[in-house]
Amino acid sequence: MSNLYEPPIKWSDHEDIAMALYEKFGDEFGESKIYRIRFTDLLEWILTLPNFEGTREQATEGHLEQIQAAWVYEWRDNQ
């Protein structure tokens, strides 16, 4: 029996956000491409993830940098 309840994702859940971004985009973005994503685009994509509960106002550059790095690790793990 699968768990239908997915806990909300918050800004501090960098790995969960990165995993969701990798699931959404797959190998469309490789390492160098992930690091070139504009923060404005990254922010929009994160805000539209299912179960994401953070707000635009809570976003920090630090969060976005850590999410970018975690996304690269997620991408590498799947190669």
N, C-alpha and C positions, 0 to 999 in steps of 0.2 A: 504494500500500500504506500503510495507516494504522499509526501507531505504537501498539501495544497497551499499551506501558508508560507509565503516568502517574507522573511523579515525585511523591514525597510532598509534601504541603503542610504547612508549619510556621508557627508563630505569626508569624514575620517576613515571611511572604509575604502581606502585606496585600491587594495587588491580586488575587492568585489567590483568596484567600478571598472577597473582595468579588464577584468574577466568579462564583464558585460559588454564593454567596447569591443573586445576581441571577438566575442560571440556575434556581435552585430556586424562587424566589418571583416572578420576573418583575415585572410592574407592580402586583402586589398591594400593594407598599410604594412610595410616592412619597417625595420628599425629606423632607417634614415628618414623615411617618410613620416613616421610617428613623431619624431623630434622636430619636424618642420611644420607640424600642424599649428595654426594660429590659436592662441588661447581663447579668442572669441568664438571660434568654431568648436573647439573642444568643450567649452562651457555649454554651448547650445546642445551638443550631443549628449552631454551628461544629464542636463536638465530634462531631456526627453526619455531617459532610460526608465523602463518599468520599475516600480518600487522605489525610485529615487525620491527622497523626501527633503533634500536640501533646497536652499533658495539661492538665487543669483547673488544676493547681498552677502550670503555666508561664504561665498567662494573667495579663496585667496590664491595668490600666485604660487605659494608654497604647496597648496593642495593640488593645483594643476600640474606643477612640476613633478610631484610624487606620483600622481596618476599616470602621467606620461611615462615615467621610468617603469612603473609597475606594468604598464601596457607593453612596453618593450620586452620585459622579462616574460610576460605571458606569451607574447608572439614567439620569442626564442624557444620557450618550452614546447611549443607546438610544431616546431620545424623538424 
